[in-house]
Each structure stands twice: as C-alpha cells, then as structure tokens.
Amino acid sequence: MALGDDSSPASYIHMVQHLIERCMTFGMSMEECMEALSKRADIQPAVTSTVWKELEKENKEFFDKYKRWISEKISAGSS
C-alpha cells in the first residue's frame, strides 16, 4: 500500500506502525527496520524513521528496554 492509494494518512501510519512492531519481534534495530520496510513494503525510510521516533516518544520506557535487549543480543552473538 503506497501513500497514493485510496487510504487515509492515518491508516497508512497505522500500517507502518504495525510493520515496525513486526520488525521488532525479530529484534531489528531502527536502521534494519527502515531497510526491510523499504525493500519489502516500498515504505520510504524517512516515514519508518519518523513513525519509529514517535513511538519512542510515546513509549520511552519500553524502547529503553528494547534497546538494552538488542545490545545484549548483539554482545552475546559476538562472544
């Protein structure tokens, strides 16, 4: 679904949010998510980044824990 489709901007943003949440279930960073959504869903990286940052503002505690988890996962993988 591209922005030019017959959908509202709010539904487009909601779809991007849902896709970001899916990326997070795979332990992706924001950069990895931006790349995946660009390649697989034709979503501009700036859109993914903007929605991700808004989610971070609304859920600061969750994202702090998520970032720690990602760092620990990366550290464990390099050991």
N, CA, C and O atoms as a Maestro MAE file, in Angstrom:
{
 s_m_m2io_version
 :::
 2.0.0
}

f_m_ct {
 s_m_title
 :::
 protein
 m_atom[316] {
  # First column is atom index #
  i_m_mmod_type
  r_m_x_coord
  r_m_y_coord
  r_m_z_coord
  i_m_residue_number
  s_m_chain_name
  s_m_pdb_residue_name
  s_m_pdb_atom_name
  i_m_atomic_number
  :::
  1 25 0.859 -1.179 0.000 1 A "MET " " N  " 7
  2 3 0.000 0.000 0.000 1 A "MET " " CA " 6
  3 2 0.896 1.230 0.000 1 A "MET " " C  " 6
  4 15 1.641 1.460 0.953 1 A "MET " " O  " 8
  5 25 0.830 1.990 -1.025 2 A "ALA " " N  " 7
  6 3 1.609 3.217 -1.121 2 A "ALA " " CA " 6
  7 2 0.748 4.402 -0.721 2 A "ALA " " C  " 6
  8 15 -0.477 4.300 -0.669 2 A "ALA " " O  " 8
  9 25 1.387 5.510 -0.442 3 A "LEU " " N  " 7
  10 3 0.668 6.697 0.026 3 A "LEU " " CA " 6
  11 2 -0.379 7.167 -0.978 3 A "LEU " " C  " 6
  12 15 -1.366 7.787 -0.582 3 A "LEU " " O  " 8
  13 25 -0.193 6.892 -2.254 4 A "GLY " " N  " 7
  14 3 -1.134 7.321 -3.268 4 A "GLY " " CA " 6
  15 2 -2.408 6.494 -3.325 4 A "GLY " " C  " 6
  16 15 -3.338 6.851 -4.048 4 A "GLY " " O  " 8
  17 25 -2.471 5.405 -2.584 5 A "ASP " " N  " 7
  18 3 -3.669 4.563 -2.583 5 A "ASP " " CA " 6
  19 2 -4.848 5.303 -1.974 5 A "ASP " " C  " 6
  20 15 -4.688 6.395 -1.429 5 A "ASP " " O  " 8
  21 25 -6.038 4.705 -2.066 6 A "ASP " " N  " 7
  22 3 -7.256 5.326 -1.554 6 A "ASP " " CA " 6
  23 2 -7.396 5.155 -0.036 6 A "ASP " " C  " 6
  24 15 -8.496 4.905 0.457 6 A "ASP " " O  " 8
  25 25 -6.318 5.284 0.686 7 A "SER " " N  " 7
  26 3 -6.377 5.140 2.135 7 A "SER " " CA " 6
  27 2 -6.016 6.477 2.788 7 A "SER " " C  " 6
  28 15 -5.363 7.327 2.183 7 A "SER " " O  " 8
  29 25 -6.448 6.634 4.006 8 A "SER " " N  " 7
  30 3 -6.161 7.878 4.718 8 A "SER " " CA " 6
  31 2 -4.726 7.861 5.235 8 A "SER " " C  " 6
  32 15 -4.148 6.793 5.437 8 A "SER " " O  " 8
  33 25 -4.155 9.035 5.447 9 A "PRO " " N  " 7
  34 3 -2.806 9.087 6.031 9 A "PRO " " CA " 6
  35 2 -2.744 8.377 7.388 9 A "PRO " " C  " 6
  36 15 -1.738 7.749 7.716 9 A "PRO " " O  " 8
  37 25 -3.804 8.477 8.162 10 A "ALA " " N  " 7
  38 3 -3.814 7.827 9.484 10 A "ALA " " CA " 6
  39 2 -3.731 6.311 9.346 10 A "ALA " " C  " 6
  40 15 -3.029 5.658 10.119 10 A "ALA " " O  " 8
  41 25 -4.435 5.747 8.377 11 A "SER " " N  " 7
  42 3 -4.387 4.295 8.209 11 A "SER " " CA " 6
  43 2 -3.021 3.860 7.681 11 A "SER " " C  " 6
  44 15 -2.536 2.780 8.018 11 A "SER " " O  " 8
  45 25 -2.403 4.700 6.855 12 A "TYR " " N  " 7
  46 3 -1.053 4.410 6.353 12 A "TYR " " CA " 6
  47 2 -0.064 4.394 7.515 12 A "TYR " " C  " 6
  48 15 0.757 3.483 7.619 12 A "TYR " " O  " 8
  49 25 -0.138 5.388 8.377 13 A "ILE " " N  " 7
  50 3 0.749 5.451 9.546 13 A "ILE " " CA " 6
  51 2 0.515 4.259 10.460 13 A "ILE " " C  " 6
  52 15 1.466 3.688 10.994 13 A "ILE " " O  " 8
  53 25 -0.739 3.882 10.640 14 A "HIS " " N  " 7
  54 3 -1.062 2.715 11.471 14 A "HIS " " CA " 6
  55 2 -0.453 1.448 10.869 14 A "HIS " " C  " 6
  56 15 0.053 0.592 11.595 14 A "HIS " " O  " 8
  57 25 -0.503 1.333 9.539 15 A "MET " " N  " 7
  58 3 0.091 0.174 8.878 15 A "MET " " CA " 6
  59 2 1.603 0.157 9.099 15 A "MET " " C  " 6
  60 15 2.178 -0.892 9.388 15 A "MET " " O  " 8
  61 25 2.247 1.324 8.964 16 A "VAL " " N  " 7
  62 3 3.696 1.406 9.186 16 A "VAL " " CA " 6
  63 2 4.018 1.029 10.630 16 A "VAL " " C  " 6
  64 15 4.988 0.315 10.886 16 A "VAL " " O  " 8
  65 25 3.212 1.503 11.564 17 A "GLN " " N  " 7
  66 3 3.418 1.147 12.973 17 A "GLN " " CA " 6
  67 2 3.332 -0.367 13.161 17 A "GLN " " C  " 6
  68 15 4.161 -0.960 13.850 17 A "GLN " " O  " 8
  69 25 2.335 -0.981 12.552 18 A "HIS " " N  " 7
  70 3 2.173 -2.437 12.660 18 A "HIS " " CA " 6
  71 2 3.396 -3.155 12.082 18 A "HIS " " C  " 6
  72 15 3.874 -4.130 12.663 18 A "HIS " " O  " 8
  73 25 3.899 -2.681 10.950 19 A "LEU " " N  " 7
  74 3 5.068 -3.311 10.337 19 A "LEU " " CA " 6
  75 2 6.318 -3.121 11.195 19 A "LEU " " C  " 6
  76 15 7.155 -4.020 11.284 19 A "LEU " " O  " 8
  77 25 6.444 -1.958 11.824 20 A "ILE " " N  " 7
  78 3 7.564 -1.728 12.748 20 A "ILE " " CA " 6
  79 2 7.480 -2.717 13.910 20 A "ILE " " C  " 6
  80 15 8.488 -3.303 14.305 20 A "ILE " " O  " 8
  81 25 6.294 -2.897 14.449 21 A "GLU " " N  " 7
  82 3 6.109 -3.848 15.547 21 A "GLU " " CA " 6
  83 2 6.495 -5.258 15.115 21 A "GLU " " C  " 6
  84 15 7.083 -6.009 15.893 21 A "GLU " " O  " 8
  85 25 6.168 -5.617 13.882 22 A "ARG " " N  " 7
  86 3 6.567 -6.930 13.354 22 A "ARG " " CA " 6
  87 2 8.090 -7.027 13.271 22 A "ARG " " C  " 6
  88 15 8.669 -8.048 13.643 22 A "ARG " " O  " 8
  89 25 8.736 -5.972 12.785 23 A "CYS " " N  " 7
  90 3 10.201 -5.961 12.720 23 A "CYS " " CA " 6
  91 2 10.802 -6.150 14.111 23 A "CYS " " C  " 6
  92 15 11.800 -6.851 14.282 23 A "CYS " " O  " 8
  93 25 10.186 -5.523 15.083 24 A "MET " " N  " 7
  94 3 10.703 -5.606 16.444 24 A "MET " " CA " 6
  95 2 10.594 -7.018 17.006 24 A "MET " " C  " 6
  96 15 11.406 -7.410 17.844 24 A "MET " " O  " 8
  97 25 9.617 -7.778 16.563 25 A "THR " " N  " 7
  98 3 9.513 -9.164 17.035 25 A "THR " " CA " 6
  99 2 10.706 -9.991 16.555 25 A "THR " " C  " 6
  100 15 11.008 -11.041 17.123 25 A "THR " " O  " 8
  101 25 11.385 -9.511 15.503 26 A "PHE " " N  " 7
  102 3 12.580 -10.171 15.007 26 A "PHE " " CA " 6
  103 2 13.853 -9.540 15.558 26 A "PHE " " C  " 6
  104 15 14.955 -9.914 15.156 26 A "PHE " " O  " 8
  105 25 13.708 -8.581 16.480 27 A "GLY " " N  " 7
  106 3 14.852 -7.959 17.127 27 A "GLY " " CA " 6
  107 2 15.611 -6.995 16.237 27 A "GLY " " C  " 6
  108 15 16.819 -6.821 16.395 27 A "GLY " " O  " 8
  109 25 14.913 -6.368 15.302 28 A "MET " " N  " 7
  110 3 15.577 -5.440 14.388 28 A "MET " " CA " 6
  111 2 15.772 -4.072 15.032 28 A "MET " " C  " 6
  112 15 14.954 -3.617 15.831 28 A "MET " " O  " 8
  113 25 16.873 -3.434 14.663 29 A "SER " " N  " 7
  114 3 17.105 -2.045 15.048 29 A "SER " " CA " 6
  115 2 16.277 -1.154 14.133 29 A "SER " " C  " 6
  116 15 15.689 -1.629 13.162 29 A "SER " " O  " 8
  117 25 16.231 0.143 14.443 30 A "MET " " N  " 7
  118 3 15.507 1.070 13.590 30 A "MET " " CA " 6
  119 2 16.087 1.044 12.171 30 A "MET " " C  " 6
  120 15 15.337 1.050 11.196 30 A "MET " " O  " 8
  121 25 17.407 1.016 12.055 31 A "GLU " " N  " 7
  122 3 18.047 1.023 10.740 31 A "GLU " " CA " 6
  123 2 17.695 -0.240 9.954 31 A "GLU " " C  " 6
  124 15 17.401 -0.168 8.760 31 A "GLU " " O  " 8
  125 25 17.725 -1.393 10.620 32 A "GLU " " N  " 7
  126 3 17.366 -2.642 9.949 32 A "GLU " " CA " 6
  127 2 15.900 -2.632 9.515 32 A "GLU " " C  " 6
  128 15 15.554 -3.117 8.438 32 A "GLU " " O  " 8
  129 25 15.059 -2.080 10.360 33 A "CYS " " N  " 7
  130 3 13.635 -1.982 10.054 33 A "CYS " " CA " 6
  131 2 13.411 -1.049 8.862 33 A "CYS " " C  " 6
  132 15 12.619 -1.358 7.972 33 A "CYS " " O  " 8
  133 25 14.096 0.074 8.843 34 A "MET " " N  " 7
  134 3 13.967 1.018 7.729 34 A "MET " " CA " 6
  135 2 14.348 0.338 6.418 34 A "MET " " C  " 6
  136 15 13.669 0.512 5.406 34 A "MET " " O  " 8
  137 25 15.422 -0.428 6.435 35 A "GLU " " N  " 7
  138 3 15.879 -1.119 5.230 35 A "GLU " " CA " 6
  139 2 14.879 -2.197 4.806 35 A "GLU " " C  " 6
  140 15 14.550 -2.315 3.625 35 A "GLU " " O  " 8
  141 25 14.403 -2.975 5.767 36 A "ALA " " N  " 7
  142 3 13.456 -4.049 5.453 36 A "ALA " " CA " 6
  143 2 12.153 -3.501 4.880 36 A "ALA " " C  " 6
  144 15 11.641 -4.018 3.887 36 A "ALA " " O  " 8
  145 25 11.618 -2.456 5.505 37 A "LEU " " N  " 7
  146 3 10.347 -1.912 5.020 37 A "LEU " " CA " 6
  147 2 10.516 -1.208 3.678 37 A "LEU " " C  " 6
  148 15 9.590 -1.182 2.867 37 A "LEU " " O  " 8
  149 25 11.672 -0.650 3.447 38 A "SER " " N  " 7
  150 3 11.938 -0.020 2.152 38 A "SER " " CA " 6
  151 2 11.946 -1.081 1.047 38 A "SER " " C  " 6
  152 15 11.339 -0.898 -0.008 38 A "SER " " O  " 8
  153 25 12.640 -2.187 1.303 39 A "LYS " " N  " 7
  154 3 12.770 -3.242 0.297 39 A "LYS " " CA " 6
  155 2 11.485 -4.048 0.127 39 A "LYS " " C  " 6
  156 15 11.085 -4.348 -0.998 39 A "LYS " " O  " 8
  157 25 10.835 -4.400 1.242 40 A "ARG " " N  " 7
  158 3 9.722 -5.341 1.186 40 A "ARG " " CA " 6
  159 2 8.346 -4.699 1.077 40 A "ARG " " C  " 6
  160 15 7.414 -5.309 0.552 40 A "ARG " " O  " 8
  161 25 8.215 -3.464 1.573 41 A "ALA " " N  " 7
  162 3 6.891 -2.834 1.587 41 A "ALA " " CA " 6
  163 2 6.871 -1.499 0.857 41 A "ALA " " C  " 6
  164 15 5.848 -0.814 0.847 41 A "ALA " " O  " 8
  165 25 7.994 -1.124 0.246 42 A "ASP " " N  " 7
  166 3 8.105 0.128 -0.506 42 A "ASP " " CA " 6
  167 2 7.718 1.343 0.345 42 A "ASP " " C  " 6
  168 15 7.029 2.255 -0.113 42 A "ASP " " O  " 8
  169 25 8.183 1.322 1.593 43 A "ILE " " N  " 7
  170 3 7.933 2.442 2.507 43 A "ILE " " CA " 6
  171 2 9.225 3.237 2.617 43 A "ILE " " C  " 6
  172 15 10.290 2.682 2.889 43 A "ILE " " O  " 8
  173 25 9.120 4.525 2.406 44 A "GLN " " N  " 7
  174 3 10.295 5.392 2.453 44 A "GLN " " CA " 6
  175 2 10.939 5.316 3.841 44 A "GLN " " C  " 6
  176 15 10.237 5.364 4.850 44 A "GLN " " O  " 8
  177 25 12.277 5.198 3.898 45 A "PRO " " N  " 7
  178 3 12.963 5.150 5.190 45 A "PRO " " CA " 6
  179 2 12.628 6.333 6.098 45 A "PRO " " C  " 6
  180 15 12.568 6.170 7.317 45 A "PRO " " O  " 8
  181 25 12.410 7.511 5.532 46 A "ALA " " N  " 7
  182 3 12.073 8.678 6.354 46 A "ALA " " CA " 6
  183 2 10.735 8.488 7.062 46 A "ALA " " C  " 6
  184 15 10.554 8.956 8.185 46 A "ALA " " O  " 8
  185 25 9.803 7.805 6.412 47 A "VAL " " N  " 7
  186 3 8.497 7.539 7.028 47 A "VAL " " CA " 6
  187 2 8.678 6.570 8.185 47 A "VAL " " C  " 6
  188 15 8.163 6.801 9.279 47 A "VAL " " O  " 8
  189 25 9.409 5.484 7.948 48 A "THR " " N  " 7
  190 3 9.651 4.497 9.004 48 A "THR " " CA " 6
  191 2 10.359 5.155 10.188 48 A "THR " " C  " 6
  192 15 9.980 4.942 11.339 48 A "THR " " O  " 8
  193 25 11.381 5.951 9.903 49 A "SER " " N  " 7
  194 3 12.135 6.626 10.957 49 A "SER " " CA " 6
  195 2 11.239 7.552 11.774 49 A "SER " " C  " 6
  196 15 11.308 7.567 13.003 49 A "SER " " O  " 8
  197 25 10.404 8.318 11.093 50 A "THR " " N  " 7
  198 3 9.514 9.261 11.782 50 A "THR " " CA " 6
  199 2 8.525 8.534 12.683 50 A "THR " " C  " 6
  200 15 8.323 8.924 13.832 50 A "THR " " O  " 8
  201 25 7.905 7.473 12.160 51 A "VAL " " N  " 7
  202 3 6.942 6.722 12.965 51 A "VAL " " CA " 6
  203 2 7.653 6.058 14.138 51 A "VAL " " C  " 6
  204 15 7.137 6.068 15.255 51 A "VAL " " O  " 8
  205 25 8.835 5.481 13.900 52 A "TRP " " N  " 7
  206 3 9.616 4.838 14.963 52 A "TRP " " CA " 6
  207 2 9.916 5.850 16.077 52 A "TRP " " C  " 6
  208 15 9.728 5.551 17.256 52 A "TRP " " O  " 8
  209 25 10.379 7.037 15.704 53 A "LYS " " N  " 7
  210 3 10.737 8.058 16.703 53 A "LYS " " CA " 6
  211 2 9.521 8.525 17.496 53 A "LYS " " C  " 6
  212 15 9.628 8.804 18.690 53 A "LYS " " O  " 8
  213 25 8.378 8.611 16.846 54 A "GLU " " N  " 7
  214 3 7.148 8.971 17.564 54 A "GLU " " CA " 6
  215 2 6.766 7.869 18.550 54 A "GLU " " C  " 6
  216 15 6.342 8.153 19.670 54 A "GLU " " O  " 8
  217 25 6.916 6.625 18.137 55 A "LEU " " N  " 7
  218 3 6.642 5.506 19.043 55 A "LEU " " CA " 6
  219 2 7.591 5.549 20.237 55 A "LEU " " C  " 6
  220 15 7.186 5.287 21.370 55 A "LEU " " O  " 8
  221 25 8.857 5.882 19.977 56 A "GLU " " N  " 7
  222 3 9.832 6.003 21.069 56 A "GLU " " CA " 6
  223 2 9.406 7.075 22.074 56 A "GLU " " C  " 6
  224 15 9.517 6.879 23.284 56 A "GLU " " O  " 8
  225 25 8.919 8.207 21.565 57 A "LYS " " N  " 7
  226 3 8.478 9.290 22.459 57 A "LYS " " CA " 6
  227 2 7.313 8.831 23.329 57 A "LYS " " C  " 6
  228 15 7.258 9.132 24.521 57 A "LYS " " O  " 8
  229 25 6.387 8.103 22.722 58 A "GLU " " N  " 7
  230 3 5.187 7.673 23.439 58 A "GLU " " CA " 6
  231 2 5.453 6.514 24.399 58 A "GLU " " C  " 6
  232 15 4.713 6.319 25.363 58 A "GLU " " O  " 8
  233 25 6.517 5.740 24.132 59 A "ASN " " N  " 7
  234 3 6.797 4.523 24.909 59 A "ASN " " CA " 6
  235 2 8.261 4.471 25.314 59 A "ASN " " C  " 6
  236 15 8.946 3.478 25.069 59 A "ASN " " O  " 8
  237 25 8.739 5.548 25.937 60 A "LYS " " N  " 7
  238 3 10.163 5.681 26.256 60 A "LYS " " CA " 6
  239 2 10.697 4.494 27.059 60 A "LYS " " C  " 6
  240 15 11.750 3.951 26.725 60 A "LYS " " O  " 8
  241 25 10.000 4.093 28.090 61 A "GLU " " N  " 7
  242 3 10.481 3.002 28.940 61 A "GLU " " CA " 6
  243 2 10.610 1.701 28.145 61 A "GLU " " C  " 6
  244 15 11.605 0.987 28.269 61 A "GLU " " O  " 8
  245 25 9.609 1.402 27.336 62 A "PHE " " N  " 7
  246 3 9.652 0.191 26.520 62 A "PHE " " CA " 6
  247 2 10.856 0.215 25.578 62 A "PHE " " C  " 6
  248 15 11.586 -0.772 25.484 62 A "PHE " " O  " 8
  249 25 11.068 1.331 24.882 63 A "PHE " " N  " 7
  250 3 12.158 1.411 23.917 63 A "PHE " " CA " 6
  251 2 13.521 1.383 24.600 63 A "PHE " " C  " 6
  252 15 14.479 0.855 24.036 63 A "PHE " " O  " 8
  253 25 13.624 1.936 25.792 64 A "ASP " " N  " 7
  254 3 14.879 1.834 26.538 64 A "ASP " " CA " 6
  255 2 15.206 0.368 26.807 64 A "ASP " " C  " 6
  256 15 16.342 -0.066 26.617 64 A "ASP " " O  " 8
  257 25 14.206 -0.390 27.251 65 A "LYS " " N  " 7
  258 3 14.398 -1.828 27.497 65 A "LYS " " CA " 6
  259 2 14.699 -2.564 26.198 65 A "LYS " " C  " 6
  260 15 15.559 -3.445 26.170 65 A "LYS " " O  " 8
  261 25 14.001 -2.212 25.124 66 A "TYR " " N  " 7
  262 3 14.214 -2.858 23.824 66 A "TYR " " CA " 6
  263 2 15.649 -2.626 23.344 66 A "TYR " " C  " 6
  264 15 16.306 -3.554 22.872 66 A "TYR " " O  " 8
  265 25 16.128 -1.391 23.464 67 A "LYS " " N  " 7
  266 3 17.493 -1.087 23.035 67 A "LYS " " CA " 6
  267 2 18.518 -1.865 23.856 67 A "LYS " " C  " 6
  268 15 19.512 -2.346 23.312 67 A "LYS " " O  " 8
  269 25 18.284 -1.992 25.164 68 A "ARG " " N  " 7
  270 3 19.192 -2.789 26.005 68 A "ARG " " CA " 6
  271 2 19.180 -4.239 25.550 68 A "ARG " " C  " 6
  272 15 20.230 -4.874 25.457 68 A "ARG " " O  " 8
  273 25 17.992 -4.764 25.268 69 A "TRP " " N  " 7
  274 3 17.857 -6.150 24.817 69 A "TRP " " CA " 6
  275 2 18.618 -6.363 23.512 69 A "TRP " " C  " 6
  276 15 19.319 -7.363 23.354 69 A "TRP " " O  " 8
  277 25 18.481 -5.423 22.578 70 A "ILE " " N  " 7
  278 3 19.190 -5.523 21.293 70 A "ILE " " CA " 6
  279 2 20.703 -5.504 21.529 70 A "ILE " " C  " 6
  280 15 21.435 -6.293 20.932 70 A "ILE " " O  " 8
  281 25 21.169 -4.607 22.396 71 A "SER " " N  " 7
  282 3 22.606 -4.521 22.695 71 A "SER " " CA " 6
  283 2 23.117 -5.814 23.303 71 A "SER " " C  " 6
  284 15 24.195 -6.289 22.947 71 A "SER " " O  " 8
  285 25 22.345 -6.386 24.223 72 A "GLU " " N  " 7
  286 3 22.743 -7.645 24.862 72 A "GLU " " CA " 6
  287 2 22.759 -8.780 23.843 72 A "GLU " " C  " 6
  288 15 23.638 -9.641 23.877 72 A "GLU " " O  " 8
  289 25 21.784 -8.775 22.938 73 A "LYS " " N  " 7
  290 3 21.701 -9.799 21.904 73 A "LYS " " CA " 6
  291 2 22.919 -9.713 20.985 73 A "LYS " " C  " 6
  292 15 23.499 -10.735 20.619 73 A "LYS " " O  " 8
  293 25 23.299 -8.503 20.618 74 A "ILE " " N  " 7
  294 3 24.454 -8.304 19.746 74 A "ILE " " CA " 6
  295 2 25.734 -8.716 20.474 74 A "ILE " " C  " 6
  296 15 26.599 -9.371 19.892 74 A "ILE " " O  " 8
  297 25 25.854 -8.332 21.746 75 A "SER " " N  " 7
  298 3 27.044 -8.693 22.539 75 A "SER " " CA " 6
  299 2 27.165 -10.197 22.688 75 A "SER " " C  " 6
  300 15 28.259 -10.749 22.579 75 A "SER " " O  " 8
  301 25 26.038 -10.866 22.938 76 A "ALA " " N  " 7
  302 3 26.053 -12.318 23.097 76 A "ALA " " CA " 6
  303 2 26.432 -13.006 21.790 76 A "ALA " " C  " 6
  304 15 27.091 -14.046 21.803 76 A "ALA " " O  " 8
  305 25 26.024 -12.438 20.678 77 A "GLY " " N  " 7
  306 3 26.327 -13.018 19.380 77 A "GLY " " CA " 6
  307 2 27.777 -12.860 18.981 77 A "GLY " " C  " 6
  308 15 28.288 -13.646 18.183 77 A "GLY " " O  " 8
  309 25 28.448 -11.863 19.519 78 A "SER " " N  " 7
  310 3 29.841 -11.639 19.154 78 A "SER " " CA " 6
  311 2 30.816 -12.335 20.105 78 A "SER " " C  " 6
  312 15 32.029 -12.284 19.902 78 A "SER " " O  " 8
  313 25 30.288 -12.980 21.135 79 A "SER " " N  " 7
  314 3 31.168 -13.674 22.098 79 A "SER " " CA " 6
  315 2 31.659 -14.988 21.551 79 A "SER " " C  " 6
  316 15 32.405 -15.697 22.227 79 A "SER " " O  " 8
  :::
 }
 m_bond[315] {
  # First column is bond index #
  i_m_from
  i_m_to
  i_m_order
  :::
  1 1 2 1
  2 2 3 1
  3 3 4 2
  4 3 5 1
  5 5 6 1
  6 6 7 1
  7 7 8 2
  8 7 9 1
  9 9 10 1
  10 10 11 1
  11 11 12 2
  12 11 13 1
  13 13 14 1
  14 14 15 1
  15 15 16 2
  16 15 17 1
  17 17 18 1
  18 18 19 1
  19 19 20 2
  20 19 21 1
  21 21 22 1
  22 22 23 1
  23 23 24 2
  24 23 25 1
  25 25 26 1
  26 26 27 1
  27 27 28 2
  28 27 29 1
  29 29 30 1
  30 30 31 1
  31 31 32 2
  32 31 33 1
  33 33 34 1
  34 34 35 1
  35 35 36 2
  36 35 37 1
  37 37 38 1
  38 38 39 1
  39 39 40 2
  40 39 41 1
  41 41 42 1
  42 42 43 1
  43 43 44 2
  44 43 45 1
  45 45 46 1
  46 46 47 1
  47 47 48 2
  48 47 49 1
  49 49 50 1
  50 50 51 1
  51 51 52 2
  52 51 53 1
  53 53 54 1
  54 54 55 1
  55 55 56 2
  56 55 57 1
  57 57 58 1
  58 58 59 1
  59 59 60 2
  60 59 61 1
  61 61 62 1
  62 62 63 1
  63 63 64 2
  64 63 65 1
  65 65 66 1
  66 66 67 1
  67 67 68 2
  68 67 69 1
  69 69 70 1
  70 70 71 1
  71 71 72 2
  72 71 73 1
  73 73 74 1
  74 74 75 1
  75 75 76 2
  76 75 77 1
  77 77 78 1
  78 78 79 1
  79 79 80 2
  80 79 81 1
  81 81 82 1
  82 82 83 1
  83 83 84 2
  84 83 85 1
  85 85 86 1
  86 86 87 1
  87 87 88 2
  88 87 89 1
  89 89 90 1
  90 90 91 1
  91 91 92 2
  92 91 93 1
  93 93 94 1
  94 94 95 1
  95 95 96 2
  96 95 97 1
  97 97 98 1
  98 98 99 1
  99 99 100 2
  100 99 101 1
  101 101 102 1
  102 102 103 1
  103 103 104 2
  104 103 105 1
  105 105 106 1
  106 106 107 1
  107 107 108 2
  108 107 109 1
  109 109 110 1
  110 110 111 1
  111 111 112 2
  112 111 113 1
  113 113 114 1
  114 114 115 1
  115 115 116 2
  116 115 117 1
  117 117 118 1
  118 118 119 1
  119 119 120 2
  120 119 121 1
  121 121 122 1
  122 122 123 1
  123 123 124 2
  124 123 125 1
  125 125 126 1
  126 126 127 1
  127 127 128 2
  128 127 129 1
  129 129 130 1
  130 130 131 1
  131 131 132 2
  132 131 133 1
  133 133 134 1
  134 134 135 1
  135 135 136 2
  136 135 137 1
  137 137 138 1
  138 138 139 1
  139 139 140 2
  140 139 141 1
  141 141 142 1
  142 142 143 1
  143 143 144 2
  144 143 145 1
  145 145 146 1
  146 146 147 1
  147 147 148 2
  148 147 149 1
  149 149 150 1
  150 150 151 1
  151 151 152 2
  152 151 153 1
  153 153 154 1
  154 154 155 1
  155 155 156 2
  156 155 157 1
  157 157 158 1
  158 158 159 1
  159 159 160 2
  160 159 161 1
  161 161 162 1
  162 162 163 1
  163 163 164 2
  164 163 165 1
  165 165 166 1
  166 166 167 1
  167 167 168 2
  168 167 169 1
  169 169 170 1
  170 170 171 1
  171 171 172 2
  172 171 173 1
  173 173 174 1
  174 174 175 1
  175 175 176 2
  176 175 177 1
  177 177 178 1
  178 178 179 1
  179 179 180 2
  180 179 181 1
  181 181 182 1
  182 182 183 1
  183 183 184 2
  184 183 185 1
  185 185 186 1
  186 186 187 1
  187 187 188 2
  188 187 189 1
  189 189 190 1
  190 190 191 1
  191 191 192 2
  192 191 193 1
  193 193 194 1
  194 194 195 1
  195 195 196 2
  196 195 197 1
  197 197 198 1
  198 198 199 1
  199 199 200 2
  200 199 201 1
  201 201 202 1
  202 202 203 1
  203 203 204 2
  204 203 205 1
  205 205 206 1
  206 206 207 1
  207 207 208 2
  208 207 209 1
  209 209 210 1
  210 210 211 1
  211 211 212 2
  212 211 213 1
  213 213 214 1
  214 214 215 1
  215 215 216 2
  216 215 217 1
  217 217 218 1
  218 218 219 1
  219 219 220 2
  220 219 221 1
  221 221 222 1
  222 222 223 1
  223 223 224 2
  224 223 225 1
  225 225 226 1
  226 226 227 1
  227 227 228 2
  228 227 229 1
  229 229 230 1
  230 230 231 1
  231 231 232 2
  232 231 233 1
  233 233 234 1
  234 234 235 1
  235 235 236 2
  236 235 237 1
  237 237 238 1
  238 238 239 1
  239 239 240 2
  240 239 241 1
  241 241 242 1
  242 242 243 1
  243 243 244 2
  244 243 245 1
  245 245 246 1
  246 246 247 1
  247 247 248 2
  248 247 249 1
  249 249 250 1
  250 250 251 1
  251 251 252 2
  252 251 253 1
  253 253 254 1
  254 254 255 1
  255 255 256 2
  256 255 257 1
  257 257 258 1
  258 258 259 1
  259 259 260 2
  260 259 261 1
  261 261 262 1
  262 262 263 1
  263 263 264 2
  264 263 265 1
  265 265 266 1
  266 266 267 1
  267 267 268 2
  268 267 269 1
  269 269 270 1
  270 270 271 1
  271 271 272 2
  272 271 273 1
  273 273 274 1
  274 274 275 1
  275 275 276 2
  276 275 277 1
  277 277 278 1
  278 278 279 1
  279 279 280 2
  280 279 281 1
  281 281 282 1
  282 282 283 1
  283 283 284 2
  284 283 285 1
  285 285 286 1
  286 286 287 1
  287 287 288 2
  288 287 289 1
  289 289 290 1
  290 290 291 1
  291 291 292 2
  292 291 293 1
  293 293 294 1
  294 294 295 1
  295 295 296 2
  296 295 297 1
  297 297 298 1
  298 298 299 1
  299 299 300 2
  300 299 301 1
  301 301 302 1
  302 302 303 1
  303 303 304 2
  304 303 305 1
  305 305 306 1
  306 306 307 1
  307 307 308 2
  308 307 309 1
  309 309 310 1
  310 310 311 1
  311 311 312 2
  312 311 313 1
  313 313 314 1
  314 314 315 1
  315 315 316 2
  :::
 }
}
